[in-house]
Amino acid sequence: MRRRWRSFSVLAALMLLFAAPVPALAEDDQGAPVTVPALADWTPAPGSYAYGRSTRLVADSASERRVAGTLADDLDDAGHGRVPVVRGGARPGDIVIDVAPARTSLGTEGYQLRADKRLSITAATETGAFYGTRTLLQRLAQGERIPAGRTVDVPRYKERGVGVCACYINISMPWLENLVREMAYHKLNQLLLELKVKSEAHPEANTWGYYTKDEIRRLVALGKRYHVEIIPEINSPGHMDPWIENRPDLQLTDSDGNKQPSRLDITRPEAFAYYTSLIDEYAEVFPATSWHMGADEYMLGSDFAKYPQILKYAQDKYGPDATPQDAFIDFVNRVHTYAAAKGRKLRIWNDGLTGANTVPVTAGTTVEHWLNVAVKPSQLLDQGYPLMNAAYALYLVRGGFHSDTKGLYDQSWDPRSFEGEKLASRDGITGAKISLWPDNGRGETENEVAVALWPALRHIAQATWGEPHPDAAYAEFTARGTAVGHAPGWRDLTRVPVADGSYTFRTPGRSFAAEVQRTADGYVTLRTAEGCLEVRGGKLTLNVPLQPGVEAAPQACDAQSTLQRWQLEPVTGGHRLVNAITRMALSVAGDSRLEQYPPDRRTPAVWHLST
C-alpha cells in the first residue's frame, strides 16, 4: 500500500461518464482512423472498406483461427452480428487474419492493417494480429465503413500495464473482468494483481478478502484469451499481515518483545519456507512467467535498529561490515533463486533499495520504480536491472490521491519520467503502469474508482504504445476515448435491476420493508423506518469492517457513507444483498439478525422483493 492521500470526489463525474454521447468521429485531422492508442502511421488510399452482412473472417492456421474466433465473439458482443470464420480465399468485404512469422520487422506485438475492398491484418505473431483486431473494433465502434489506407503499428515499450491491490479489500470479479477487457482493447498487456488466493495449505490465513482458486482460473483464462498476462504478487517481507496475522511464530519481534503482524521475520528459515510454499500454491492458478514479491515498506513506521537480530543475521552471513539492509537483500535474493528455479522472473518495488546494502540484488530482477529514494533510476539502469516506471504520479488511491491525467498529458509525460529523475533515453525501460491502491477502503466504491480509472488507462496506453501527446489538447485526446467507447463484452456495473421505490424484502427467517434508492455510483441504499442499512462493527482493516459475521443494521442515513450502499445481485429466485465495500453478502442468523459473510462461508440469503 501507499501512504500518501489526497481527497477526491467522483460522483458527478460518474454521471457524466455514462451519460456522455459518443461523437461521430471517423478520422482525425490527418485522415487516420480515430483510435486509442492513436495510429502514428497512416497512409490513406482512395475508397473505403465496408463491413456488412456478407463479411467473413478468413483465417487458416491455428493461431489465425484463435484470433479470428475471439474477434468473431467480440463483433457479436459489440452489436455487429455473428461473423463466420472460414478458410481459403478472401472476397470483397472479408476480414483476413494473416500471421506471417517472416514479418519480423513488426516485432512480437506489432501489426499491419490494410483497408480497401477487403480488410487485412498481418503480424509476425498471434499477439500482433490480436492487437490489429483491437484497432479494427475501435474503428467499427464509430461506423461500419472504414476509409481505405494502411498502417504499420508497433509499440514503443514491451510492458504496458495496470497494477491492482485487491490485497485487503476484495474487488468483485465482474469489475476485474471489465478491466482485463478494457486493457486488451487499449493494447495493454500486463496486469499485476496483489491479492490473496484462498489457501488449502494454510487455512489459518484465510481471512476475508480472498479469491477462490476457481475464480482466479477463470480470470487468468480471460487474460490469456485477451493477451493480458496476469502477474501475481504477495508482498513480502513487509505488508504480510493478511497472511501472518494468525501466525505469531513468523512475525518479526522488536527489541521490546512486541510482535509485528505486518513484518515477516526474514532471519527464520520457517518464514522463508512459508513464503515459498505460497509461491508454489499460487503457481497452481497463475501460469505467469513472473513473480512479484513486493519488497516495499518493510520498515514503514519503524527502523532496523529495533530489530538487532536482523543485523546479527547479516553479519553472521556476510561478515562484520554487513548492514541490516543486507539481510533484507538476502531475503530478496533467496526468493529470486527460488522463483527462477520454478521458471519465474522476480519483480520488486524500488523503495527498499536505499543504497545502505553491501550485497547487491541478483541480476535480472526487474525493479518497479514508484518512489524517489537515494538510488536513482539511472543508477539502477547502470547496474543492469530491467526498470519499469510505476511512478506515484500514476497512482489512484481509493479515497485519496488520484493521478492528474490531464496534467500528465499536457506535460507529454512518457515512461522516461520517473519520480525524481527524467531520463534522456528509453533504453532499459521496460514500460510503465498505473496502480490502484485501497488505503482508505471505504473512501470510494469500485464504480467510483472506475470513473478515474478509464481516462488514466487510456493515457497510459497511449504513453506506452506510441507518441504520448498525439492531439494538441487534452479534450481532443479524451474525445478519442469517447469515440472508441468501451471494449466489447464490457458490463455496465452501475445498472440497478429494480426501480426506486418501496419494497418488502423477504427470505426464510426474515423480512423487512425499505425504500430503495439508487445512488449516483450505481448501488442502492435501503432506508427502513429505523434508518439506512449499514455494516458496522468488528475489526476494521483499512477503515473497513471486514470480519465475517458483522451485523448489518439500520443506522442514521448518511449519503456519504459508502457502507450504506448495496448491490442488488440478481440470482435465481430473487436477489442477493452485497455490500458495496466489504463485498460480503447478507445472510440471516438464527436470531433473525442480518450478518455479512463471504459467499463460500455461508450461503447468502436470496431476497424476494415485492411492492
Helices and strands as residue ranges (DSSP letters): H 11-19, E 43-50, E 57-58, H 62-77, E 85-86, E 95-99, G 104-106, E 111-115, E 119-123, H 126-140, E 145-153, E 159-166, H 173-185, E 190-195, G 203-205, H 213-225, E 229-236, H 241-244, G 248-250, E 251-253, E 259-264, H 269-282, E 290-294, G 304-306, H 308-318, H 324-341, E 345-349, E 366-369, H 377-382, E 387-389, G 392-394, E 395-397, H 405-410, E 417-418, E 421-422, E 429-437, H 446-465, H 474-484, E 501-507, E 510-518, E 524-528, E 531-535, E 540-541, E 544-545, E 551-555, G 562-564, E 566-571, E 574-579, E 585-588, E 594-597, E 608-610
